[in-house]
Amino acid sequence: MTGNVLAIIGGTGAEPPEGFVQRDLNTITTPFGESGPIAFGALNERQCLFMQRHGDGHTVAPHRINYRANLWALSQCAATHVLALNTVGGIHAEATPGSLWLVDDLIDYTWGREQSCYDGTVNELRHQECARPYCDSMRRAVLSAARDSGLALHDGGVYGCTQGPRLETAAEIRRMRNDGCDVVGMTGMPEGVLAAELGLRYASLCMVVNPAAGLSAEPISLEQIMQEAAGCMIKVQQLVARLNV
């Protein structure tokens, strides 16, 4: 659709998609401070933005990301659609390492994060409707791209967002499973609700890189996470190449 601009937000192990031609790299000054660096460029000959939410070299912890500045900046840079790449642990039996999940709901276990661009301080107070935290039309576009690519993509699921940067305890994962969570990560909130406030069509594509704490006899290692993330990114590259927003 003419006039639509895709922004991709990368997480742990998620790099710019293959074929992305970068023209510029800038931070944006917002009412909430400086955004993270935004790469301006083109993908499949269409305007595209890429942001690594953890900053250059994975230096910004999940609870210290300036989510408000990042989403505000993407909106100000004319983004209309956002594909968020989230590296997660698997809680559901089918959320095995290497699988991709397009979640459709979430539970927020974080605290102390700025949750709104419209909290009555910088902007007027608003109460954002959040029953369906992800954009249905953007999710349909991602599902269509997966089908066109011949990729297995789990449609639906609940993302449990924890504070980080530490990983969860086995008891916390048991609690989250009882709460109905299928995957666990650290960056899904408040990113999704901020996108909704700003009118961005946002979907979260989760890359499962390890069983959640206590669900495997092996300890979770950064080496395993990065190895699985690299494998998932090969699939994500294929999907993004077919994504039409």
C-alpha positions as CSV (number, residue, x, y, z in Angstrom):
1,M,0.0,0.0,0.0
2,T,1.4,3.3,-1.0
3,G,2.6,5.6,1.8
4,N,3.1,2.8,4.4
5,V,6.5,2.6,6.1
6,L,7.7,-0.5,7.9
7,A,9.9,-0.2,11.0
8,I,11.6,-3.3,12.3
9,I,12.7,-3.4,15.9
10,G,15.4,-5.9,16.6
11,G,16.1,-7.7,19.8
12,T,18.9,-10.0,21.1
13,G,20.6,-11.6,18.1
14,A,18.3,-9.8,15.6
15,E,20.1,-7.9,12.9
16,P,18.8,-5.8,10.0
17,P,17.1,-8.0,7.4
18,E,19.0,-9.2,4.4
19,G,18.5,-6.7,1.6
20,F,18.2,-3.7,3.9
21,V,20.1,-0.9,2.3
22,Q,21.0,1.7,4.9
23,R,21.3,5.3,3.9
24,D,21.7,7.0,7.3
25,L,21.8,6.4,11.0
26,N,20.5,8.9,13.5
27,T,19.1,9.3,17.0
28,I,16.0,11.5,17.4
29,T,15.3,14.1,20.1
30,T,11.8,13.5,21.6
31,P,9.8,14.9,24.5
32,F,11.0,11.8,26.4
33,G,14.7,12.1,25.6
34,E,16.9,10.7,22.9
35,S,15.8,7.6,21.0
36,G,18.0,4.8,20.2
37,P,19.8,4.9,16.8
38,I,17.5,4.5,13.9
39,A,18.8,3.2,10.6
40,F,17.1,4.8,7.6
41,G,17.1,2.9,4.4
42,A,15.2,0.7,2.0
43,L,14.0,-2.9,1.9
44,N,12.7,-4.4,-1.4
45,E,12.9,-0.9,-2.9
46,R,10.5,0.5,-0.2
47,Q,11.3,2.9,2.6
48,C,12.2,1.0,5.8
49,L,13.5,1.8,9.3
50,F,15.5,-0.5,11.6
51,M,16.1,0.0,15.3
52,Q,18.1,-2.2,17.6
53,R,16.2,-1.7,20.9
54,H,19.3,-2.7,23.0
55,G,21.5,-0.2,21.3
56,D,24.8,-0.7,19.5
57,G,26.6,-3.8,20.8
58,H,23.6,-4.9,23.0
59,T,24.5,-2.4,25.8
60,V,21.1,-1.3,27.0
61,A,19.3,-3.6,29.6
62,P,15.6,-4.3,29.0
63,H,14.4,-2.2,32.0
64,R,16.6,0.7,30.9
65,I,15.4,1.0,27.3
66,N,13.7,4.3,26.6
67,Y,10.7,2.7,25.0
68,R,8.7,6.0,24.9
69,A,11.5,7.8,23.0
70,N,11.9,4.9,20.7
71,L,8.3,4.5,19.6
72,W,7.7,8.3,19.5
73,A,10.8,8.7,17.2
74,L,9.6,5.9,14.9
75,S,6.2,7.6,14.6
76,Q,7.9,11.0,13.9
77,C,10.0,9.4,11.2
78,A,6.8,8.4,9.4
79,A,6.6,4.7,10.4
80,T,3.1,3.3,10.0
81,H,3.8,-0.4,10.7
82,V,6.1,-2.0,13.2
83,L,7.4,-5.6,13.2
84,A,9.0,-6.2,16.6
85,L,11.4,-9.1,16.8
86,N,11.5,-10.6,20.3
87,T,13.9,-13.2,21.6
88,V,12.0,-15.4,24.1
89,G,12.1,-18.5,26.2
90,G,9.5,-21.2,25.6
91,I,7.0,-22.2,28.2
92,H,4.3,-24.0,26.1
93,A,5.3,-27.5,25.1
94,E,5.2,-26.5,21.5
95,A,7.4,-23.4,22.0
96,T,10.6,-25.3,21.3
97,P,13.9,-23.7,20.4
98,G,14.0,-22.5,16.8
99,S,10.2,-22.0,16.5
100,L,8.5,-18.7,15.7
101,W,5.4,-17.5,17.5
102,L,3.2,-14.6,16.5
103,V,1.7,-13.8,19.9
104,D,-1.7,-12.2,20.2
105,D,-1.9,-11.3,24.0
106,L,0.4,-10.6,26.9
107,I,0.8,-10.3,30.6
108,D,3.0,-7.6,32.1
109,Y,5.2,-8.6,35.1
110,T,7.4,-5.5,34.9
111,W,7.5,-2.6,37.3
112,G,8.8,1.0,37.2
113,R,8.8,1.3,33.5
114,E,7.2,4.4,31.9
115,Q,4.1,2.9,30.4
116,S,2.5,5.8,28.4
117,C,3.2,8.8,26.3
118,Y,-0.1,10.3,27.5
119,D,0.2,10.1,31.3
120,G,-0.7,13.8,32.0
121,T,2.9,15.0,32.2
122,V,4.3,15.7,28.7
123,N,1.0,15.1,27.0
124,E,-2.6,15.0,28.2
125,L,-3.9,12.0,30.1
126,R,-5.4,9.2,28.1
127,H,-6.5,5.7,29.0
128,Q,-5.4,3.4,26.2
129,E,-7.7,0.5,25.4
130,C,-5.5,-2.7,25.5
131,A,-7.8,-5.7,25.3
132,R,-6.2,-6.7,22.0
133,P,-2.6,-5.4,22.4
134,Y,-1.4,-6.3,18.9
135,C,-2.7,-5.0,15.6
136,D,-4.9,-7.6,13.8
137,S,-4.2,-6.3,10.3
138,M,-0.4,-6.3,10.9
139,R,-0.7,-9.8,12.3
140,R,-2.5,-11.0,9.2
141,A,0.2,-9.5,7.0
142,V,2.9,-11.4,9.0
143,L,0.9,-14.6,8.8
144,S,0.4,-14.2,5.0
145,A,4.2,-13.6,4.6
146,A,4.9,-16.8,6.6
147,R,2.5,-18.8,4.4
148,D,4.1,-17.4,1.2
149,S,7.5,-18.3,2.5
150,G,6.5,-21.8,3.5
151,L,7.5,-21.2,7.1
152,A,5.9,-22.7,10.2
153,L,4.6,-19.8,12.4
154,H,2.5,-20.4,15.5
155,D,-0.5,-18.2,15.3
156,G,-1.4,-16.8,18.7
157,G,-0.1,-17.2,22.2
158,V,0.5,-15.2,25.4
159,Y,3.8,-13.3,25.9
160,G,4.8,-12.9,29.6
161,C,7.0,-9.9,30.0
162,T,9.5,-9.9,33.0
163,Q,11.7,-7.1,34.3
164,G,15.2,-8.5,33.5
165,P,18.0,-8.3,33.0
166,R,18.2,-11.5,35.0
167,L,16.5,-14.6,33.8
168,E,13.5,-16.1,35.6
169,T,13.5,-18.7,38.4
170,A,11.9,-22.0,37.9
171,A,9.1,-21.1,40.3
172,E,8.4,-17.9,38.4
173,I,8.1,-19.9,35.2
174,R,5.7,-22.3,36.9
175,R,3.6,-19.3,38.0
176,M,3.7,-17.9,34.5
177,R,2.6,-21.2,33.0
178,N,-0.3,-21.3,35.5
179,D,-1.2,-17.7,34.4
180,G,-1.4,-18.9,30.8
181,C,1.8,-17.6,29.4
182,D,3.3,-19.4,26.4
183,V,6.6,-17.6,26.0
184,V,8.6,-15.3,28.2
185,G,10.7,-12.3,27.3
186,M,11.8,-8.9,28.7
187,T,10.9,-6.3,26.1
188,G,7.3,-6.8,25.0
189,M,6.0,-4.1,27.4
190,P,5.5,-1.3,27.3
191,E,6.6,-1.3,23.6
192,G,3.3,-2.7,22.3
193,V,0.9,-0.4,24.2
194,L,3.0,2.6,23.3
195,A,2.7,1.7,19.6
196,A,-1.1,1.5,20.0
197,E,-1.2,4.9,21.6
198,L,0.7,6.4,18.7
199,G,-1.4,4.7,16.1
200,L,1.4,2.3,14.9
201,R,0.3,-1.1,13.5
202,Y,2.4,-3.3,15.7
203,A,3.0,-7.0,15.8
204,S,5.4,-9.1,17.9
205,L,7.3,-11.9,16.1
206,C,8.8,-14.1,18.8
207,M,11.9,-16.2,18.2
208,V,12.1,-19.1,20.8
209,V,15.8,-19.6,21.7
210,N,15.6,-21.7,24.8
211,P,13.3,-23.6,27.1
212,A,12.3,-21.3,30.0
213,A,13.9,-21.7,33.4
214,G,13.4,-25.1,35.0
215,L,11.9,-26.7,31.9
216,S,15.2,-28.3,30.8
217,A,18.0,-30.1,32.6
218,E,20.6,-27.9,31.0
219,P,21.2,-24.4,32.2
220,I,20.4,-21.5,29.9
221,S,23.5,-20.1,28.3
222,L,24.2,-17.0,26.2
223,E,25.9,-19.2,23.7
224,Q,22.7,-21.3,23.2
225,I,20.6,-18.1,23.0
226,M,22.8,-16.6,20.3
227,Q,23.1,-19.8,18.3
228,E,19.3,-20.3,18.2
229,A,18.7,-16.7,17.5
230,A,21.0,-16.9,14.4
231,G,19.0,-19.9,13.2
232,C,15.7,-18.1,13.8
233,M,16.9,-15.0,11.9
234,I,17.4,-17.1,8.8
235,K,13.6,-17.9,8.9
236,V,12.8,-14.3,9.8
237,Q,14.7,-13.0,6.8
238,Q,12.6,-15.2,4.5
239,L,9.4,-13.9,6.1
240,V,10.4,-10.2,5.9
241,A,11.2,-10.6,2.3
242,R,7.6,-11.5,1.6
243,L,6.0,-9.0,4.1
244,N,3.7,-6.6,2.4
245,V,2.2,-3.8,4.5
